Amino acid sequence: MEEQYFVDRCTLRCLRKEHPDWSQRKLAQTVGRSRTWVKKWLRRMRGADPEDKSVLESKSRARKHPPPKIKPEVIERILEIRDEPPGNLRRTPGPRTILYYLHRDESLKEQGHRLPRSTRTIWQILDRHQRILRPPAVEHEILERPIPGQEWGIDFKDVSSVSPEPEGKKMHVVEILNVIDHGSSVLVDSRPHGEYNAESALLMVVEILGRNGCPQRITLDRDPRWVGSWSGKDFPSALLRFFLCVGIEPVVCPPKRPDKNPFVERYHRNLKYECLLQEYPEDLQSTKEVNQNDAQHYNFERPSQALTCHNQPPRVAFPEPPQLPSLPEVVDPDRWLLKIHGRTYKRRIDHNGCVQIGKQRYYIRKQLKGRYVVLCVNAKKRQFQVELNHQVIKRFPIKGLHDQKLPFREYIGLIRKEALSEWRSWRYRRTPRSGGGSRCR
């Protein structure tokens, strides 16, 4: 842009030499600039050498001298207004409010001090004197990549383009269950469905494991379909118990930390912007079609910038999927108990002298009604140890255990019923009462 300005100034000086009788209006029309611009540059050219090109160069508009410094008395008054707000102000004043009170200070006016007029100047003073709280720097944790097939991430993706049902679901009408391998960024499986609950999600995971094998770990968030009660005040959910019983370690992310399940979350971003917002599927069937095409494109055609893929599609970078162990034919349905060995549960004894954990009730002592006790799990002896004021008052066996191994099909039928029961119980607690409020306790 500066080059064009310089050319126009040279043209103006040449026209002035060739046509000294031209008016400023005509010069402006010929050069293609405003009359004000022509007037300014003619004034600069009058006292300069006709061969001097430096006069045609732009002049910086920056200050030639630094502004006068703010006096220490003014800075002290600004900090005083910040720390002790005047006028019964019941909040911490910001730069604009500080300016209001500062310019009404008669003592500063009498002393003739220069007062700042910009909120930016006030902010800089506050920041320099540690009155601006800055959030701590976030230190991102570098995740170590596992080997392919060692760890998966699973999560649901809502298809928001599907309209709510008039007399049915209003939200999450269609969802896609996606499974990503952390070691290779390969999309292991992707299953759209219109009725994902604790039971159907469990059966879908079982089908995916039966088709692809079992990794060592699976990372998941605190969706109630996965973990049931996210508070962790009860036994693990049916899905988590299933993982532990078949030899898979579940890794549950902390609350509100999607960054702890980054690979599947990154895939969901691709799915949203490169598929769902492009195709706008309107029902389950169209979702299945576009999702199948996108999964094929992601795995075999779309270059991935993941560190392990080296700008290649995941299935091109890793053409041979790892051989994972298959689901066991016989399952110990009580194997999950070893995971919670030593875990404690706080319970309040009811009027009947009982406490409840899961769906089982245990009698403690009726004379202790209203008191809180701590139940400690002893997985080796398969019993609870009840403590009151750090003293053991009772021991009793844990109810609901099977004490024998089961065929896989029989075990799946059992854990499926438990998942459905947990989901119904969770939905019941979430159902609003007739008079408003919720049944949550």
Phi, psi and omega per residue, in radians:
M1 nan -0.695 -3.128
E2 -1.106 -0.588 3.123
E3 -1.100 -0.715 3.128
Q4 -1.148 -0.693 3.081
Y5 -1.046 -0.760 -3.128
F6 -1.101 -0.716 3.111
V7 -1.093 -0.731 3.139
D8 -1.141 -0.610 3.117
R9 -1.220 -0.682 3.067
C10 -1.105 -0.717 3.106
T11 -1.089 -0.695 3.130
L12 -1.122 -0.718 -3.139
R13 -1.184 -0.651 3.097
C14 -1.146 -0.746 3.122
L15 -1.119 -0.623 3.131
R16 -1.148 -0.623 3.102
K17 -1.244 -0.765 -3.060
E18 -1.321 -0.579 -3.077
H19 -2.288 1.283 -3.109
P20 -1.157 -0.276 -3.113
D21 -1.605 -0.019 -3.121
W22 -1.250 2.529 3.096
S23 -1.389 2.874 3.107
Q24 -1.094 -0.586 3.129
R25 -1.101 -0.780 -3.119
K26 -1.198 -0.696 3.073
L27 -1.055 -0.721 -3.138
A28 -1.123 -0.726 3.130
Q29 -1.139 -0.661 -3.125
T30 -1.221 -0.755 -3.110
V31 -1.343 -0.483 -3.089
G32 1.524 0.487 3.109
R33 -2.150 3.051 -3.132
S34 -1.389 2.847 3.095
R35 -1.144 -0.610 3.116
T36 -1.113 -0.718 3.108
W37 -1.105 -0.778 3.133
V38 -1.106 -0.746 -3.129
K39 -1.080 -0.733 -3.128
K40 -1.112 -0.805 -3.063
W41 -1.340 -0.481 3.013
L42 -1.139 -0.650 3.115
R43 -1.132 -0.645 3.130
R44 -1.258 -0.548 -3.076
M45 -1.380 -0.356 -3.021
R46 -1.081 -0.772 -3.078
G47 -1.676 0.260 -3.086
A48 -1.931 2.789 3.080
D49 -1.138 2.318 -3.128
P50 -1.046 -0.376 -3.140
E51 -1.705 -0.025 -3.103
D52 -1.438 2.023 -3.141
K53 -1.523 -0.246 -3.110
S54 -1.173 -0.437 -3.139
V55 -1.219 -0.316 3.140
L56 -1.531 -0.059 -3.132
E57 -1.449 2.618 3.137
S58 -1.204 2.629 3.088
K59 -1.860 2.411 -3.139
S60 -1.131 2.445 3.093
R61 -1.636 0.086 3.121
A62 -1.197 2.738 3.135
R63 -1.102 2.390 3.087
K64 -1.431 -0.384 3.136
H65 -2.340 2.491 3.123
P66 -1.132 2.616 3.121
P67 -1.167 2.699 3.116
P68 -1.092 2.514 -3.091
K69 -1.278 2.632 3.076
I70 -1.315 2.306 -3.111
K71 -1.174 2.604 3.118
P72 -1.016 -0.577 3.130
E73 -1.105 -0.662 3.124
V74 -1.201 -0.706 3.127
I75 -1.112 -0.732 3.110
E76 -1.076 -0.686 3.133
R77 -1.174 -0.653 3.101
I78 -1.097 -0.789 3.139
L79 -1.184 -0.577 3.103
E80 -1.160 -0.716 3.090
I81 -1.125 -0.654 3.130
R82 -1.155 -0.783 -3.045
D83 -1.397 -0.627 -3.119
E84 -2.233 1.480 -3.068
P85 -1.009 2.283 3.119
P86 -1.446 3.051 3.012
G87 1.105 0.559 -3.137
N88 0.978 0.544 3.112
L89 -1.285 2.132 -3.036
R90 -1.757 0.712 3.061
R91 -2.733 2.891 3.098
T92 -1.360 2.070 -3.076
P93 -1.240 2.442 3.046
G94 -1.590 -3.093 -3.093
P95 -0.994 -0.709 -3.115
R96 -1.160 -0.721 3.106
T97 -1.180 -0.675 3.109
I98 -1.084 -0.693 3.085
L99 -1.053 -0.683 -3.127
Y100 -1.038 -0.877 -3.108
Y101 -1.279 -0.578 -3.089
L102 -1.116 -0.741 -3.086
H103 -1.385 0.009 3.041
R104 -1.912 0.216 3.113
D105 -1.505 1.894 -3.064
E106 -1.192 -0.587 -3.112
S107 -1.125 -0.672 3.103
L108 -1.193 -0.636 3.106
K109 -1.154 -0.708 3.139
E110 -1.122 -0.607 3.127
Q111 -1.352 -0.179 3.085
G112 1.313 0.431 -3.129
H113 -1.305 2.572 3.040
R114 -1.349 2.206 -3.124
L115 -1.819 2.406 3.099
P116 -1.135 2.564 -3.141
R117 -2.039 -0.009 -3.093
S118 -1.965 2.389 3.062
T119 -1.154 -0.460 3.104
R120 -1.121 -0.695 3.111
T121 -1.109 -0.724 3.108
I122 -1.095 -0.771 -3.134
W123 -1.079 -0.723 3.134
Q124 -1.109 -0.659 3.106
I125 -1.163 -0.782 3.124
L126 -1.095 -0.720 -3.134
D127 -1.171 -0.680 -3.129
R128 -1.156 -0.474 -3.119
H129 -1.848 0.456 3.026
Q130 1.005 0.648 3.033
R131 -1.718 -0.090 3.094
I132 -1.827 2.077 3.139
L133 -1.446 2.149 3.126
R134 -1.842 2.392 3.111
P135 -1.129 2.528 3.138
P136 -1.109 2.585 3.133
A137 -1.131 2.366 -3.139
V138 -1.498 2.103 3.101
E139 -1.654 1.897 -3.112
H140 -1.305 2.308 3.139
E141 -1.520 2.184 3.136
I142 -1.397 2.073 -3.130
L143 -1.435 2.294 3.088
E144 -1.394 2.229 -3.102
R145 -1.276 2.184 3.036
P146 -1.335 2.998 3.072
I147 -1.270 2.689 -3.135
P148 -0.992 2.369 3.127
G149 1.514 -0.094 -3.102
Q150 -1.435 -0.621 -3.062
E151 -2.471 2.393 3.074
W152 -2.031 2.766 2.960
G153 -2.137 2.335 -3.127
I154 -2.208 2.563 3.116
D155 -2.955 2.841 3.087
F156 -1.694 2.531 3.017
K157 -2.147 2.121 -3.122
D158 -1.354 2.394 3.070
V159 -1.692 1.632 -2.999
S160 -1.283 -0.253 -3.123
S161 -1.336 -0.230 3.104
V162 -1.379 2.184 -3.070
S163 -1.241 2.614 3.083
P164 -1.104 2.636 3.112
E165 -1.389 2.390 -3.083
P166 -0.995 -0.721 -3.112
E167 -2.131 0.422 -3.128
G168 -2.326 -2.347 -3.073
K169 -1.189 2.412 3.105
K170 -1.730 -0.382 -3.130
M171 -2.377 2.703 3.095
H172 0.908 0.836 -3.121
V173 -1.110 -0.749 3.080
V174 -2.255 2.301 3.093
E175 -2.268 2.730 3.134
I176 -2.074 2.163 3.042
L177 -1.561 2.049 -3.097
N178 -1.982 2.484 3.122
V179 -2.207 2.114 -3.111
I180 -2.063 2.371 3.061
D181 -1.469 2.138 -3.073
H182 -1.190 -0.516 -3.070
G183 -1.378 -0.373 -3.077
S184 -2.280 -0.095 -3.067
S185 1.089 0.319 3.100
V186 -1.321 2.394 2.999
L187 -1.357 1.805 -3.078
V188 -1.192 -0.781 -3.130
D189 -2.808 2.728 3.136
S190 -2.587 2.075 -3.014
R191 -2.242 1.834 3.004
P192 -1.275 2.567 -3.135
H193 -2.766 2.679 -3.123
G194 -1.818 -0.077 -3.092
E195 -2.453 1.062 3.122
Y196 -1.410 2.058 2.964
N197 -2.323 -2.976 -3.080
A198 -1.071 -0.660 -3.126
E199 -1.270 -0.901 -3.092
S200 -1.165 -0.607 3.091
A201 -1.151 -0.699 3.090
L202 -1.085 -0.808 -3.136
L203 -1.122 -0.616 3.110
M204 -1.179 -0.699 3.099
V205 -1.122 -0.711 3.103
V206 -1.069 -0.723 3.128
E207 -1.138 -0.706 3.130
I208 -1.153 -0.726 3.111
L209 -1.159 -0.675 3.103
G210 -1.130 -0.492 -3.120
R211 -1.507 -0.623 -2.999
N212 -1.964 -0.188 -3.080
G213 1.661 3.075 -3.034
C214 -1.906 2.138 3.014
P215 -1.364 3.050 3.109
Q216 -1.321 -0.641 -3.094
R217 -2.380 2.665 3.026
I218 -2.334 2.168 3.133
T219 -1.677 2.327 -3.125
L220 -2.585 2.789 3.140
D221 -1.580 -2.962 -3.052
R222 -1.683 0.608 3.011
D223 -1.037 2.313 -3.104
P224 -1.058 -0.360 3.066
R225 -1.247 -0.389 3.086
W226 -1.581 -0.922 -2.928
V227 -1.915 -0.008 -3.117
G228 1.188 -2.048 3.088
S229 -1.393 1.952 -3.061
W230 -1.222 -0.241 -3.097
S231 -1.212 -0.344 -3.141
G232 1.292 0.325 -3.119
K233 -1.562 0.168 -3.133
D234 -2.395 -3.083 3.073
F235 -1.108 2.764 3.072
P236 -0.999 2.660 -3.124
S237 -1.185 3.001 -3.126
A238 -1.071 -0.724 -3.135
L239 -1.140 -0.772 3.139
L240 -1.125 -0.669 3.088
R241 -1.140 -0.653 3.099
F242 -1.077 -0.820 3.124
F243 -0.992 -0.823 -3.099
L244 -1.137 -0.611 -3.104
C245 -1.273 -0.505 3.140
V246 -1.683 0.087 3.043
G247 1.593 0.359 3.096
I248 -1.872 2.303 3.119
E249 -1.528 2.007 3.077
P250 -1.412 2.346 3.083
V251 -1.977 1.831 -3.098
V252 -1.617 2.183 -3.106
C253 -1.211 2.638 3.030
P254 -1.112 2.822 3.136
P255 -1.065 2.431 3.064
K256 0.994 0.655 3.113
R257 -2.264 1.236 3.083
P258 -1.124 -0.327 3.130
D259 -1.182 -0.257 3.099
K260 -1.412 -0.148 3.038
N261 -2.185 1.053 -2.867
P262 -1.277 -0.530 -3.004
F263 -1.232 -0.792 3.117
V264 -1.257 -0.557 3.083
E265 -1.163 -0.653 3.097
R266 -1.172 -0.661 3.081
Y267 -1.140 -0.653 3.121
H268 -1.092 -0.587 3.080
R269 -1.138 -0.770 3.090
N270 -1.076 -0.774 -3.120
L271 -1.069 -0.694 -3.100
K272 -1.166 -0.942 -2.989
Y273 -1.465 -0.427 -3.075
E274 -1.793 -0.150 -3.120
C275 -2.306 -1.143 -2.982
L276 -1.130 -0.716 3.132
L277 -1.419 -0.099 3.060
Q278 -1.685 -0.699 -3.057
E279 -1.683 -0.483 -3.131
Y280 0.883 1.110 3.080
P281 -1.112 2.465 -3.029
E282 -1.879 -0.157 3.120
D283 -2.675 -3.103 -3.077
L284 -1.153 -0.720 -3.105
Q285 -1.113 -0.820 3.124
S286 -1.157 -0.570 3.079
T287 -1.107 -0.748 3.116
K288 -1.063 -0.701 -3.102
E289 -1.164 -0.906 -3.099
V290 -1.194 -0.575 -3.137
N291 -1.218 -0.664 3.106
Q292 -1.117 -0.744 3.120
N293 -1.149 -0.696 -3.127
D294 -1.211 -0.648 3.105
A295 -1.105 -0.711 3.083
Q296 -1.119 -0.741 3.127
H297 -1.121 -0.736 -3.094
Y298 -1.149 -0.773 -3.044
N299 -1.346 -0.594 -2.966
F300 -2.046 -0.273 -3.017
E301 -2.163 -0.631 -3.044
R302 -1.428 2.105 3.112
P303 -1.185 2.324 -3.106
S304 -1.827 2.385 3.119
Q305 -1.560 0.223 3.061
A306 -1.071 2.592 -3.074
L307 -1.052 -0.540 -3.087
T308 -1.466 -0.301 -3.061
C309 -1.618 -0.360 3.103
H310 0.950 0.862 3.079
N311 1.072 0.621 3.064
Q312 -2.191 2.744 2.993
P313 -1.041 2.538 -3.064
P314 -0.975 -0.739 -3.120
R315 -1.309 -0.293 3.028
V316 -1.398 -0.698 3.095
A317 -1.223 -0.562 3.133
F318 -2.240 1.352 -3.045
P319 -1.209 -0.497 -3.109
E320 -1.817 1.935 3.111
P321 -1.164 2.518 -3.123
P322 -1.164 2.602 3.103
Q323 -1.457 1.928 -3.102
L324 -1.778 2.636 3.099
P325 -1.106 2.486 -3.122
S326 -1.448 2.956 3.107
L327 -1.101 2.492 -3.098
P328 -1.238 2.667 3.096
E329 -1.415 -0.467 3.111
V330 -2.221 2.376 -3.033
V331 -2.190 2.409 2.974
D332 -1.535 1.854 -3.049
P333 -1.231 -0.139 3.129
D334 -1.844 0.150 -3.080
R335 -1.138 -0.493 -3.123
W336 -1.106 -0.386 -3.090
L337 -1.096 -0.542 3.140
L338 -1.106 -0.485 -3.121
K339 -1.182 -0.509 -3.065
I340 -1.862 0.372 3.108
H341 -1.082 2.238 -3.132
G342 1.528 -0.086 3.134
R343 -1.257 2.542 -3.108
T344 -2.020 2.616 3.135
Y345 -2.293 2.305 3.102
K346 -1.670 2.260 -3.131
R347 -2.417 2.613 3.070
R348 -1.777 2.267 -3.110
I349 -1.304 2.235 -3.107
D350 -1.425 -3.047 -3.050
H351 -1.201 -0.294 3.092
N352 -1.613 0.050 -3.127
G353 1.381 0.379 -3.064
C354 -2.044 2.778 2.968
V355 -2.211 2.806 -3.117
Q356 -2.250 2.333 3.006
I357 -2.289 2.128 -3.026
G358 1.168 -2.249 3.107
K359 -1.834 0.166 -3.092
Q360 -1.880 2.461 3.083
R361 -1.900 2.501 -3.112
Y362 -2.259 2.312 3.132
Y363 -1.490 2.233 3.101
I364 -1.800 -1.296 3.114
R365 -2.969 2.253 -3.058
K366 -1.184 -0.506 -3.135
Q367 -1.190 -0.247 -3.105
L368 -1.742 0.303 -3.094
K369 -1.008 2.437 -3.111
G370 1.508 -0.227 3.133
R371 -1.511 2.704 3.092
Y372 -1.743 2.388 3.090
V373 -2.203 2.830 3.106
V374 -2.018 2.213 3.118
L375 -1.878 2.106 -3.113
C376 -1.844 2.336 -3.086
V377 -1.497 2.198 2.985
N378 -1.934 1.671 -3.036
A379 -1.196 -0.549 -3.105
K380 -1.181 -0.708 3.122
K381 -1.636 -0.065 3.120
R382 0.967 0.910 -3.115
Q383 -2.578 2.836 3.021
F384 -1.693 2.481 3.007
Q385 -1.973 2.040 -3.041
V386 -1.647 2.216 -3.133
E387 -2.122 2.425 3.059
L388 -2.286 2.077 -3.083
N389 0.964 0.744 3.097
H390 1.150 0.314 3.086
Q391 -2.058 2.327 3.133
V392 -1.301 2.106 -3.117
I393 -1.927 -0.252 -3.092
K394 -2.930 2.695 3.000
R395 -2.377 2.423 3.077
F396 -2.657 2.661 -3.090
P397 -1.195 2.616 3.102
I398 -1.316 2.252 -3.117
K399 -1.458 2.781 3.041
G400 1.510 0.023 3.103
L401 -1.422 2.789 -3.022
H402 -1.833 -0.479 3.051
D403 1.065 0.376 3.056
Q404 -2.819 2.713 3.123
K405 -1.407 2.632 -3.083
L406 -2.182 2.606 2.972
P407 -1.047 2.644 -3.025
F408 -1.030 -0.766 -3.121
R409 -1.077 -0.736 3.131
E410 -1.164 -0.673 3.125
Y411 -1.144 -0.704 3.129
I412 -1.113 -0.706 3.073
G413 -1.068 -0.642 3.131
L414 -1.220 -0.860 -3.076
I415 -1.226 -0.460 3.081
R416 -1.146 -0.752 3.110
K417 -1.139 -0.656 3.124
E418 -1.155 -0.681 3.105
A419 -1.121 -0.745 3.123
L420 -1.120 -0.699 3.129
S421 -1.148 -0.725 3.107
E422 -1.104 -0.708 -3.110
W423 -1.169 -0.720 3.099
R424 -1.110 -0.696 3.128
S425 -1.144 -0.720 3.133
W426 -1.160 -0.739 3.120
R427 -1.128 -0.612 3.125
Y428 -1.137 -0.743 3.134
R429 -1.168 -0.462 -3.134
R430 -1.528 -0.162 -3.088
T431 -1.298 2.213 3.136
P432 -1.157 2.574 3.056
R433 -1.317 2.901 -3.110
S434 -1.123 -0.532 -3.121
G435 -1.659 0.285 -3.104
G436 1.668 2.977 3.135
G437 1.518 -2.783 -3.076
S438 -2.525 2.791 3.101
R439 -1.535 0.048 -3.120
C440 -1.115 2.403 3.094
R441 -1.974 nan nan
